[in-house]
Amino acid sequence: MKSTARADVLNRLLTKSSFPSMTIHSGVAQDERIQRFELFKNFKKRIMVATDVFGRGIDIERVNIVINYDMPDTSDQYLHRVGRAGRFGTKGLAISFVTTQEDESVLEDTQRRFEVKIEDMPNQIDSSTYMNQ
């Protein structure tokens, strides 16, 4: 996400809807970020709403799905975000909300630079695309 306020709003919505969610962003004290990171890493909380403060250098097992609620500003940022899913021999799925022309440009640049085709989201997603059977 691009702003701490949007991350907090989405986290509150998820929590209110009984999803095991928490947030990490620059407005959270460093010691609290570390505690939350450990909860996520140890599978105590399975949904992390994060800004780009959580975007690089984080290796956590069994992250199956990354959702870009806000598109990153560059193809490099996109790669670092979606690269969180499917590590350590697991499968991964990335979903990105593309809502502006700028978002579309980042997506096009990503596809061109990394020679991939990012498809539109299908009506139904087969869980075997992001979960090991």
N, C-alpha and C positions, 0 to 999 in steps of 0.2 A: 504494500500500500504506500501511497505517497505522503499521507499525513497522519500524524498521531491521532488527531480528532476522528478521522474516518476509521482508523483501526479500532479505536475505543467504541465507536458506534456499532460497528460490525460485531465486535466481541460481545457487547451487551445484547445485541439481537440474538446471537447464537446461544449465549448463556440463558437468556430468557426462554428460548425454545428448547432447553434441556440438552444442548450439545456441550460436550466436555471441552470448552474453549478457554483460552487465555490469550493475552496479548504481550508483545514485546516491542518497545519502541524507545526513542530517545527520552521520552518523558518518564520512563520507569527507571528508578535508581539502579545502578550497576549491580549491587548485591541482590536486588530483587530479580533483575534480569537473569542472573546466574541461577538463582533458585528456580525460576520458571523454566529455564533451559533444561535443568536437571529433571524437573517433572516431565517435560516432553521427552527427553532422551530416555528416561526410565519407564515410558509408556503409562505414566499416571494421568496425563492429559494428552489427548490425541489430536487436538486441533490447536494450531498456533496461528494467530492473526499477528502479522509482523510487518513492519515497515522495512525499508532497505537496510536498517541497522542490523538486521538478521540475514542479510543477503549473501555474504561471502565468508568463507572459512569455517562453515558449520557442516560437520559430517555427523549425521544421525542415521542409524539403521532404521529400516522399515518405514521410510517416508514414502507412501504410495501415491499420494495425490498432492500436487501443488496447484493452487488456484490464484491466478493473477487478477485480483479484484480491480486493481488499477494496473494498467500496463506499465512496464518499466520504460524509461526514457531512451534506452539504447539497446541494441542487439546483444551487447556484452552483458548488460544487466539481466536481460531476458534469459540468456544462457545460464548465468549463475543462479537465478531463481529456479528455473525448471530443472536444473541439474541436481537439485536436492532430492527429487523423486527418482526411484529406481536405482539406487546405489547398493553396493554390497550384495550383488546377486539377486536383487529383487526387481520386480517390474514397477514401472512408474507411469503416471498419467499427468499431463499438464493441461489445465483449462485456463484460458485467458479471455477476459471480457474486453473486446475491442469495440470502443464506442466513439472514437473520434478519428479524424483524418491522420492526426499525429500517431495514434495507436496503430492504424493501418500501415503507416510508413515504417514504424519499428518492426512490425510483423513481416512486411515485405523485405526489409533489410536483413532480418534474421534468416529468412528462407534463402535469400540470395547468398549471404556470407557463409552459411553452414550447410548449404546444398541440401535442404530438407523441404518437405511439403507439409505445411501445417493445415490440416483439414478443418472445415467447419464442424462444429460439434454435432454428432448424430442425435437423432431423437432418443435413442437408447444406447447406453454404454455397456458393453460386455465386461463384466468384472474380471475376466481372464486377461484383459489388456493391462490391468494394473495390480493384479493379485496373483501370486504364485499359487498354483493349485496343489 
